[in-house]
Amino acid sequence: MPYTVEISDSNNSTVPSSSTPLIDAISTKQDNAKTDCREQQAVYDIMKATGNDWATDIPDVCRGRWHGIECMSDKDNVYHIVSLSFGALSDDTAFPTCDPTRSTISPSILNLPHLKTLFFYRCFSYNPHPIPSFLGQLGPSLQTLVLRENGHIGPIPNELGNLTRLKC
């Protein structure tokens, strides 16, 4: 099956015009909704892996209303993380930045079963490593994977072919 992963390391590349900043999707009608605790812990692990240790001070990542994370509630009033975005696209971008000297992609990302969008921009440029093959386990929910200007080395893992719902 064909798949598309956006990877760029050129200094002149830009984010596609179809990309938009993520703003939380929290509805004020669901005041008693809480983030799934396993997904909350996964976000804490992912944030630590990108150098954002401060995130563990947020009691509920979906109710914290910060840019770079989008959540949706289910019929049981439980929030699930559907989108994560990292990296400073410009001085005006409110996404969590990454510490490029120590950032990695945490395997805890596999604990986000509702994830539709994953975006990393200039997060690993000073700590180049291969694209982790475990990303291929993100399953049928992932529709957008952007790994842009991250200095990844090596081939694109065959396991990414398992991401059959990626959009072009």
Accessible surface in RSA format (square Angstrom, percent):
REM  Atomic radii and reference values for relative SASA: ProtOr
REM  Chains: A
REM  Algorithm: Lee & Richards
REM  Probe-radius: 1.40
REM  Slices: 20
REM RES _ NUM      All-atoms   Total-Side   Main-Chain    Non-polar    All polar
REM                ABS   REL    ABS   REL    ABS   REL    ABS   REL    ABS   REL
RES MET A   1   179.26  92.8 116.33  77.0  62.93 149.8 112.67  95.8  66.59  88.2
RES PRO A   2   134.50  98.0 107.92  98.4  26.58  96.6 118.81  98.1  15.68  97.5
RES TYR A   3    81.38  38.0  51.25  29.2  30.13  78.4  37.53  28.2  43.85  54.1
RES THR A   4    62.57  44.5  55.07  55.8   7.50  17.9  44.03  59.1  18.54  28.0
RES VAL A   5    21.15  13.9   0.70   0.6  20.44  49.3   0.83   0.7  20.32  55.1
RES GLU A   6    48.72  28.0  43.85  33.2   4.87  11.6  29.70  57.4  19.02  15.5
RES ILE A   7    54.91  31.2  26.87  20.0  28.04  67.6  26.87  19.4  28.04  76.1
RES SER A   8    20.04  16.9  13.67  18.2   6.36  14.7  15.40  32.8   4.63   6.5
RES ASP A   9    76.13  53.3  47.85  47.6  28.28  66.9  32.26  75.9  43.87  43.8
RES SER A  10    60.61  51.2  49.01  65.4  11.61  26.7  50.10 106.7  10.52  14.7
RES ASN A  11   130.72  90.1 108.70 105.0  22.02  53.0  26.04  62.7 104.67 101.2
RES ASN A  12   139.81  96.4 115.05 111.2  24.76  59.6  35.21  84.7 104.60 101.1
RES SER A  13    25.61  21.6   7.92  10.6  17.70  40.8  16.68  35.5   8.94  12.5
RES THR A  14   103.43  73.6  93.38  94.7  10.06  24.0  70.00  94.0  33.43  50.5
RES VAL A  15    37.51  24.7  21.67  19.6  15.85  38.2  21.67  18.8  15.85  43.0
RES PRO A  16    47.01  34.3  34.14  31.1  12.87  46.8  45.25  37.4   1.76  10.9
RES SER A  17   120.83 102.1  82.58 110.2  38.25  88.1  58.92 125.5  61.91  86.7
RES SER A  18   100.31  84.8  68.04  90.8  32.27  74.3  57.04 121.5  43.27  60.6
RES SER A  19    45.36  38.3  22.15  29.6  23.20  53.5  19.39  41.3  25.97  36.4
RES THR A  20    97.36  69.2  82.04  83.2  15.32  36.5  60.10  80.7  37.26  56.3
RES PRO A  21    98.23  71.6  86.47  78.8  11.76  42.8  87.59  72.3  10.64  66.1
RES LEU A  22    27.40  15.3  26.58  19.0   0.83   2.1  27.40  19.2   0.00   0.0
RES ILE A  23   112.98  64.3 101.16  75.4  11.82  28.5 101.16  72.8  11.82  32.1
RES ASP A  24    27.05  18.9  14.13  14.1  12.92  30.5   2.71   6.4  24.33  24.3
RES ALA A  25    40.62  37.3  15.69  24.2  24.93  56.7  26.75  37.7  13.87  36.8
RES ILE A  26    25.73  14.6   9.26   6.9  16.46  39.7   9.64   6.9  16.08  43.6
RES SER A  27    44.57  37.7  34.57  46.1  10.00  23.0  34.88  74.3   9.68  13.6
RES THR A  28   106.83  76.0  95.58  96.9  11.25  26.8  69.12  92.8  37.70  57.0
RES LYS A  29   190.71  93.0 153.54  94.2  37.17  88.5 105.73  95.2  84.99  90.5
RES GLN A  30    49.56  27.7  48.77  35.6   0.79   1.9  10.17  21.7  39.39  29.9
RES ASP A  31   102.41  71.7  89.16  88.7  13.25  31.3  33.71  79.3  68.70  68.5
RES ASN A  32   119.23  82.2  94.00  90.8  25.23  60.8  44.71 107.6  74.53  72.0
RES ALA A  33     1.12   1.0   0.00   0.0   1.12   2.6   0.00   0.0   1.12   3.0
RES LYS A  34   144.90  70.7 143.68  88.2   1.23   2.9  86.99  78.3  57.91  61.7
RES THR A  35    12.61   9.0   0.00   0.0  12.61  30.0   0.00   0.0  12.61  19.1
RES ASP A  36    43.42  30.4  38.68  38.5   4.74  11.2   5.00  11.8  38.41  38.3
RES CYS A  37   108.80  82.3 100.27 111.8   8.54  20.1  39.14  99.2  69.66  75.1
RES ARG A  38   160.47  67.4 152.20  77.6   8.26  19.7  61.76  84.4  98.70  59.8
RES GLU A  39     3.76   2.2   3.76   2.8   0.00   0.0   1.55   3.0   2.22   1.8
RES GLN A  40    20.04  11.2  20.04  14.6   0.00   0.0  14.26  30.4   5.78   4.4
RES GLN A  41    88.65  49.6  88.28  64.5   0.36   0.9  43.11  91.8  45.53  34.5
RES ALA A  42     1.13   1.0   0.00   0.0   1.13   2.6   0.73   1.0   0.40   1.1
RES VAL A  43     0.12   0.1   0.12   0.1   0.00   0.0   0.12   0.1   0.00   0.0
RES TYR A  44    29.84  13.9  29.84  17.0   0.00   0.0  23.56  17.7   6.29   7.7
RES ASP A  45    43.63  30.6  38.76  38.6   4.87  11.5  11.77  27.7  31.85  31.8
RES ILE A  46     1.41   0.8   1.41   1.1   0.00   0.0   1.41   1.0   0.00   0.0
RES MET A  47     0.09   0.0   0.09   0.1   0.00   0.0   0.09   0.1   0.00   0.0
RES LYS A  48    89.90  43.9  86.38  53.0   3.52   8.4  42.73  38.5  47.17  50.2
RES ALA A  49    21.81  20.1   8.82  13.6  12.98  29.5  20.63  29.1   1.18   3.1
RES THR A  50     0.48   0.3   0.21   0.2   0.27   0.6   0.21   0.3   0.27   0.4
RES GLY A  51    24.68  30.4   0.00   N/A  24.68  30.4   0.47   1.3  24.21  54.2
RES ASN A  52     8.23   5.7   8.23   8.0   0.00   0.0   0.02   0.1   8.21   7.9
RES ASP A  53    72.71  50.9  67.36  67.0   5.36  12.7  34.32  80.8  38.40  38.3
RES TRP A  54   119.61  48.0 109.30  52.9  10.31  24.2 105.67  56.3  13.94  22.6
RES ALA A  55     0.00   0.0   0.00   0.0   0.00   0.0   0.00   0.0   0.00   0.0
RES THR A  56    51.15  36.4  32.83  33.3  18.32  43.7  15.84  21.3  35.30  53.4
RES ASP A  57   121.17  84.9  94.75  94.3  26.43  62.5  34.32  80.8  86.85  86.6
RES ILE A  58    25.45  14.5  23.87  17.8   1.58   3.8  25.45  18.3   0.00   0.0
RES PRO A  59   124.87  91.0  95.28  86.9  29.59 107.6 106.05  87.6  18.82 117.0
RES ASP A  60    21.97  15.4  20.50  20.4   1.47   3.5  15.13  35.6   6.84   6.8
RES VAL A  61     0.22   0.1   0.00   0.0   0.22   0.5   0.00   0.0   0.22   0.6
RES CYS A  62     1.98   1.5   0.00   0.0   1.98   4.6   0.73   1.8   1.25   1.3
RES ARG A  63    91.15  38.3  74.38  37.9  16.77  39.9  18.72  25.6  72.43  43.9
RES GLY A  64    35.98  44.4   0.00   N/A  35.98  44.4  13.80  37.9  22.18  49.7
RES ARG A  65   130.56  54.8 109.60  55.9  20.96  49.9  45.78  62.6  84.78  51.4
RES TRP A  66    31.38  12.6  28.22  13.7   3.16   7.4  31.38  16.7   0.00   0.0
RES HIS A  67    68.70  37.5  65.80  45.7   2.90   7.4  33.17  34.2  35.53  41.3
RES GLY A  68     0.54   0.7   0.00   N/A   0.54   0.7   0.00   0.0   0.54   1.2
RES ILE A  69     1.93   1.1   1.74   1.3   0.19   0.5   1.74   1.3   0.19   0.5
RES GLU A  70    41.29  23.7  41.29  31.2   0.00   0.0   1.49   2.9  39.79  32.5
RES CYS A  71     2.03   1.5   1.86   2.1   0.17   0.4   0.19   0.5   1.84   2.0
RES MET A  72    99.21  51.4  97.12  64.3   2.09   5.0  92.48  78.6   6.73   8.9
RES SER A  73    32.96  27.9   6.04   8.1  26.92  62.0   0.48   1.0  32.47  45.5
RES ASP A  74    53.23  37.3  37.06  36.9  16.17  38.2  32.44  76.3  20.79  20.7
RES LYS A  75   193.16  94.2 146.33  89.8  46.82 111.5 125.44 112.9  67.72  72.1
RES ASP A  76    97.23  68.1  74.03  73.7  23.20  54.9  25.61  60.3  71.62  71.4
RES ASN A  77    44.63  30.8  39.69  38.4   4.94  11.9  20.17  48.5  24.46  23.6
RES VAL A  78    46.34  30.5  46.34  42.0   0.00   0.0  46.34  40.3   0.00   0.0
RES TYR A  79     1.16   0.5   1.16   0.7   0.00   0.0   1.16   0.9   0.00   0.0
RES HIS A  80    22.46  12.3  22.46  15.6   0.00   0.0  19.74  20.3   2.72   3.2
RES ILE A  81     0.00   0.0   0.00   0.0   0.00   0.0   0.00   0.0   0.00   0.0
RES VAL A  82    13.19   8.7  12.85  11.6   0.34   0.8  12.85  11.2   0.34   0.9
RES SER A  83     3.18   2.7   3.18   4.2   0.00   0.0   3.18   6.8   0.00   0.0
RES LEU A  84     0.16   0.1   0.16   0.1   0.00   0.0   0.16   0.1   0.00   0.0
RES SER A  85     3.58   3.0   3.43   4.6   0.15   0.3   0.00   0.0   3.58   5.0
RES PHE A  86     0.84   0.4   0.84   0.5   0.00   0.0   0.84   0.5   0.00   0.0
RES GLY A  87     1.58   1.9   0.00   N/A   1.58   1.9   1.58   4.3   0.00   0.0
RES ALA A  88    47.77  43.9  35.08  54.1  12.70  28.9  35.15  49.5  12.63  33.4
RES LEU A  89    58.86  32.8  33.66  24.1  25.20  63.4  33.68  23.7  25.18  67.8
RES SER A  90    61.11  51.6  45.31  60.5  15.80  36.4  49.90 106.3  11.21  15.7
RES ASP A  91   155.08 108.6 116.48 115.9  38.60  91.3  39.44  92.8 115.64 115.3
RES ASP A  92   135.32  94.8 105.45 105.0  29.87  70.6  35.17  82.8 100.15  99.9
RES THR A  93    34.43  24.5   9.10   9.2  25.33  60.4  10.60  14.2  23.83  36.0
RES ALA A  94    60.71  55.8  32.65  50.4  28.06  63.8  42.33  59.6  18.39  48.7
RES PHE A  95    12.83   6.4   7.40   4.6   5.43  14.1   7.40   4.5   5.43  15.6
RES PRO A  96    11.11   8.1   2.19   2.0   8.91  32.4  11.11   9.2   0.00   0.0
RES THR A  97    76.27  54.2  72.66  73.7   3.61   8.6  43.89  59.0  32.38  49.0
RES CYS A  98    16.87  12.8   0.44   0.5  16.43  38.6   2.35   5.9  14.52  15.7
RES ASP A  99    47.95  33.6  40.89  40.7   7.06  16.7  18.01  42.4  29.94  29.9
RES PRO A 100    36.41  26.5  36.41  33.2   0.00   0.0  36.41  30.1   0.00   0.0
RES THR A 101    92.83  66.0  73.44  74.5  19.39  46.2  61.11  82.1  31.72  47.9
RES ARG A 102   120.66  50.7 106.58  54.3  14.08  33.5  51.40  70.2  69.26  42.0
RES SER A 103     0.00   0.0   0.00   0.0   0.00   0.0   0.00   0.0   0.00   0.0
RES THR A 104    58.37  41.5  58.05  58.9   0.32   0.8  43.97  59.1  14.40  21.8
RES ILE A 105     8.55   4.9   0.27   0.2   8.28  20.0   0.69   0.5   7.87  21.4
RES SER A 106    10.77   9.1   8.72  11.6   2.05   4.7   4.68  10.0   6.09   8.5
RES PRO A 107    83.53  60.9  79.35  72.3   4.18  15.2  79.70  65.8   3.83  23.8
RES SER A 108    19.14  16.2  15.41  20.6   3.73   8.6   2.91   6.2  16.23  22.7
RES ILE A 109     0.12   0.1   0.12   0.1   0.00   0.0   0.12   0.1   0.00   0.0
RES LEU A 110    60.00  33.4  36.28  26.0  23.72  59.6  37.60  26.4  22.40  60.3
RES ASN A 111    41.69  28.8  39.41  38.1   2.28   5.5   1.66   4.0  40.03  38.7
RES LEU A 112     1.88   1.0   0.00   0.0   1.88   4.7   0.05   0.0   1.83   4.9
RES PRO A 113    83.52  60.9  62.09  56.6  21.44  77.9  70.78  58.4  12.75  79.2
RES HIS A 114    74.62  40.8  71.82  49.9   2.80   7.2  44.31  45.7  30.31  35.3
RES LEU A 115     1.23   0.7   1.06   0.8   0.17   0.4   1.06   0.7   0.17   0.5
RES LYS A 116    96.18  46.9  96.18  59.0   0.00   0.0  42.35  38.1  53.84  57.3
RES THR A 117    33.67  23.9  33.67  34.1   0.00   0.0  13.63  18.3  20.04  30.3
RES LEU A 118     0.00   0.0   0.00   0.0   0.00   0.0   0.00   0.0   0.00   0.0
RES PHE A 119    12.86   6.4  12.86   8.0   0.00   0.0  12.86   7.8   0.00   0.0
RES PHE A 120     0.31   0.2   0.31   0.2   0.00   0.0   0.31   0.2   0.00   0.0
RES TYR A 121    14.16   6.6  13.85   7.9   0.31   0.8   0.61   0.5  13.55  16.7
RES ARG A 122   108.41  45.5  99.93  50.9   8.48  20.2  31.45  43.0  76.96  46.6
RES CYS A 123     0.00   0.0   0.00   0.0   0.00   0.0   0.00   0.0   0.00   0.0
RES PHE A 124     0.01   0.0   0.01   0.0   0.00   0.0   0.01   0.0   0.00   0.0
RES SER A 125    45.25  38.2  28.35  37.8  16.90  38.9  22.42  47.7  22.83  32.0
RES TYR A 126   161.87  75.6 133.49  76.0  28.37  73.8  89.11  67.0  72.76  89.7
RES ASN A 127    47.89  33.0  45.53  44.0   2.35   5.7   4.19  10.1  43.69  42.2
RES PRO A 128    68.40  49.9  52.32  47.7  16.08  58.5  52.37  43.2  16.03  99.7
RES HIS A 129    37.75  20.6  36.95  25.7   0.79   2.0  36.33  37.4   1.41   1.6
RES PRO A 130    76.62  55.8  73.99  67.4   2.63   9.6  73.99  61.1   2.63  16.4
RES ILE A 131     8.29   4.7   4.29   3.2   4.01   9.7   4.29   3.1   4.01  10.9
RES PRO A 132    21.04  15.3  11.23  10.2   9.81  35.7  21.04  17.4   0.00   0.0
RES SER A 133    51.45  43.5  45.96  61.3   5.49  12.6  12.05  25.7  39.40  55.2
RES PHE A 134    40.40  20.2  38.91  24.1   1.49   3.9  40.09  24.3   0.30   0.9
RES LEU A 135     0.00   0.0   0.00   0.0   0.00   0.0   0.00   0.0   0.00   0.0
RES GLY A 136     2.65   3.3   0.00   N/A   2.65   3.3   0.05   0.1   2.60   5.8
RES GLN A 137   124.24  69.5  96.57  70.6  27.66  65.9  39.78  84.7  84.46  64.1
RES LEU A 138    12.06   6.7   1.97   1.4  10.09  25.4   4.85   3.4   7.22  19.4
RES GLY A 139    19.29  23.8   0.00   N/A  19.29  23.8  19.29  52.9   0.00   0.0
RES PRO A 140    96.01  70.0  93.65  85.4   2.36   8.6  95.23  78.6   0.77   4.8
RES SER A 141    25.52  21.6  17.24  23.0   8.28  19.1  25.00  53.2   0.52   0.7
RES LEU A 142     0.00   0.0   0.00   0.0   0.00   0.0   0.00   0.0   0.00   0.0
RES GLN A 143    43.50  24.3  43.37  31.7   0.13   0.3   3.07   6.5  40.43  30.7
RES THR A 144    50.90  36.2  47.87  48.5   3.04   7.2  32.51  43.7  18.39  27.8
RES LEU A 145     5.09   2.8   0.00   0.0   5.09  12.8   0.00   0.0   5.09  13.7
RES VAL A 146     7.02   4.6   7.02   6.4   0.00   0.0   7.02   6.1   0.00   0.0
RES LEU A 147     0.01   0.0   0.00   0.0   0.01   0.0   0.00   0.0   0.01   0.0
RES ARG A 148    21.24   8.9  21.24  10.8   0.00   0.0   0.01   0.0  21.23  12.9
RES GLU A 149    10.11   5.8   6.63   5.0   3.48   8.3   4.76   9.2   5.35   4.4
RES ASN A 150     0.81   0.6   0.54   0.5   0.27   0.7   0.54   1.3   0.27   0.3
RES GLY A 151    22.01  27.1   0.00   N/A  22.01  27.1  19.69  54.0   2.32   5.2
RES HIS A 152    22.79  12.5   3.85   2.7  18.93  48.4   4.04   4.2  18.75  21.8
RES ILE A 153    94.67  53.9  89.14  66.4   5.53  13.3  94.12  67.8   0.55   1.5
RES GLY A 154    61.73  76.1   0.00   N/A  61.73  76.1  27.00  74.1  34.73  77.8
RES PRO A 155   117.10  85.3 101.51  92.5  15.59  56.7 113.24  93.5   3.86  24.0
RES ILE A 156    78.57  44.7  65.02  48.4  13.55  32.7  65.02  46.8  13.55  36.8
RES PRO A 157    18.04  13.2   8.97   8.2   9.08  33.0  18.04  14.9   0.00   0.0
RES ASN A 158   133.28  91.9 119.49 115.5  13.79  33.2  30.39  73.1 102.89  99.4
RES GLU A 159    78.61  45.1  74.90  56.7   3.71   8.8  32.58  63.0  46.03  37.6
RES LEU A 160     0.00   0.0   0.00   0.0   0.00   0.0   0.00   0.0   0.00   0.0
RES GLY A 161    20.21  24.9   0.00   N/A  20.21  24.9  12.06  33.1   8.14  18.2
RES ASN A 162    92.03  63.5  77.92  75.3  14.11  34.0  17.85  43.0  74.18  71.7
RES LEU A 163     0.43   0.2   0.00   0.0   0.43   1.1   0.03   0.0   0.40   1.1
RES THR A 164    73.65  52.4  47.13  47.8  26.52  63.2  30.91  41.5  42.74  64.6
RES ARG A 165   134.85  56.6 123.18  62.8  11.67  27.8  26.71  36.5 108.15  65.5
RES LEU A 166    22.42  12.5   1.19   0.8  21.24  53.4   1.19   0.8  21.24  57.2
RES LYS A 167   135.52  66.1 117.34  72.0  18.18  43.3  75.91  68.3  59.61  63.5
RES CYS A 168   151.21 114.4  88.35  98.5  62.86 147.7  58.77 148.9  92.44  99.7
END  Absolute sums over single chains surface
CHAIN  1 A     8805.0       6967.6       1837.4       4734.1       4070.9
END  Absolute sums over all chains
TOTAL          8805.0       6967.6       1837.4       4734.1       4070.9
